[in-house]
Amino acid sequence: MKTTPMRTVPDRLGIIALGCLVAAGGVARAAPPGPRDPDWPCQQIKVPEVSLAAIWSGPTLDLQQANWKSDLEVAELVQRLAPRREPLDRAQALIHGFAQQAGEQKQPRLLALLAGLFTTLSAQRDSVLTGLDRFGRRQKELAAQIRTDNEKLRTLQGNPASDANAVAQATQQVTWEAALFQDRRQAISYACDVPGKIEQRLFALAHAIQQETE
């Protein structure tokens, strides 16, 4: 009597747990053949870093030699242009105005601006990637815990002598863990888009700078 009402619960929770584990491993199927980061939680393919050559085809720029922080106006403009809350059309207008006022120093100062934006936005992107990797590791750990707890629940259910309260507690634990996994998975979808949005902004700003150097 005490176990009969619970007999369909492990099957249902097993499906939930299996869904969590499939979701945790979904990136492996979505990613192309070759090395991959097992902690990456997003459907988007992970690109560890963005190269300068990928967003810039203008005059040569040596990032190691670019001392953009020494130009206070450039440094301030970088801090204004980098955040995504600054509308792109407004950012492009600010770049144009800066170029017009730079005079004979236009090209070196525009290159300094590019160096500052590339350095700043790349650092922001790196920070987001680190956070996503950390999240992915937590999800893998939670998926493993769900699997372990679900097996414990099945064992309890399969034992006619199991205490009804123990079965109920185990059921509640697996249900809570599965719901937490799904909630986290849904919440991370926005963050998974952020690296790409940073790349798009960097490309657009670099293109605007390049137009001013031509």
URTANOR-V366034 format. One record per backbone hydrogen bond with DSSP energy under -0.5 kcal/mol. CO is the residue of the C=O (numbers start at 1). NH is the residue of the N-H. If there is no record, write none. Layout:
BEGIN
co=CO nh=NH
co=CO nh=NH
END
This chain:
BEGIN
co=1 nh=5
co=3 nh=6
co=4 nh=7
co=6 nh=9
co=6 nh=10
co=8 nh=12
co=9 nh=13
co=10 nh=14
co=11 nh=15
co=12 nh=16
co=13 nh=17
co=14 nh=18
co=15 nh=19
co=16 nh=20
co=17 nh=21
co=18 nh=22
co=19 nh=23
co=20 nh=24
co=21 nh=25
co=23 nh=26
co=25 nh=28
co=25 nh=29
co=26 nh=30
co=27 nh=31
co=36 nh=38
co=37 nh=40
co=46 nh=48
co=49 nh=51
co=51 nh=54
co=51 nh=55
co=52 nh=55
co=52 nh=56
co=61 nh=63
co=62 nh=65
co=62 nh=66
co=65 nh=67
co=66 nh=68
co=67 nh=70
co=68 nh=71
co=70 nh=72
co=71 nh=75
co=72 nh=76
co=73 nh=77
co=74 nh=78
co=75 nh=79
co=76 nh=80
co=77 nh=81
co=78 nh=82
co=79 nh=83
co=83 nh=86
co=85 nh=87
co=87 nh=91
co=88 nh=92
co=89 nh=93
co=90 nh=94
co=91 nh=95
co=92 nh=96
co=93 nh=97
co=94 nh=98
co=95 nh=99
co=96 nh=100
co=97 nh=101
co=98 nh=102
co=99 nh=102
co=102 nh=105
co=103 nh=106
co=105 nh=109
co=106 nh=110
co=107 nh=111
co=108 nh=112
co=109 nh=113
co=110 nh=114
co=111 nh=115
co=112 nh=116
co=113 nh=117
co=114 nh=118
co=115 nh=119
co=116 nh=120
co=117 nh=121
co=118 nh=122
co=119 nh=123
co=120 nh=124
co=121 nh=125
co=122 nh=126
co=123 nh=127
co=124 nh=128
co=125 nh=129
co=126 nh=130
co=127 nh=131
co=128 nh=132
co=129 nh=133
co=130 nh=134
co=131 nh=135
co=132 nh=136
co=133 nh=137
co=134 nh=138
co=135 nh=139
co=136 nh=140
co=137 nh=141
co=138 nh=142
co=139 nh=143
co=140 nh=144
co=141 nh=145
co=142 nh=146
co=143 nh=147
co=144 nh=148
co=145 nh=149
co=146 nh=150
co=147 nh=151
co=148 nh=152
co=149 nh=153
co=150 nh=154
co=151 nh=155
co=152 nh=156
co=153 nh=157
co=154 nh=158
co=155 nh=159
co=156 nh=159
co=158 nh=160
co=159 nh=162
co=163 nh=167
co=164 nh=168
co=165 nh=169
co=166 nh=170
co=167 nh=171
co=168 nh=172
co=169 nh=173
co=170 nh=174
co=171 nh=175
co=172 nh=176
co=173 nh=177
co=174 nh=178
co=175 nh=179
co=176 nh=180
co=177 nh=181
co=178 nh=182
co=179 nh=183
co=180 nh=184
co=181 nh=185
co=182 nh=186
co=183 nh=187
co=184 nh=188
co=186 nh=189
co=187 nh=190
co=187 nh=191
co=188 nh=192
co=189 nh=193
co=190 nh=193
co=190 nh=194
co=191 nh=194
co=191 nh=195
co=193 nh=197
co=194 nh=198
co=195 nh=199
co=196 nh=200
co=197 nh=201
co=198 nh=202
co=199 nh=203
co=200 nh=204
co=201 nh=205
co=202 nh=206
co=203 nh=207
co=204 nh=208
co=205 nh=209
co=206 nh=210
co=207 nh=211
co=208 nh=212
co=209 nh=213
co=210 nh=213
co=210 nh=214
co=211 nh=214
END
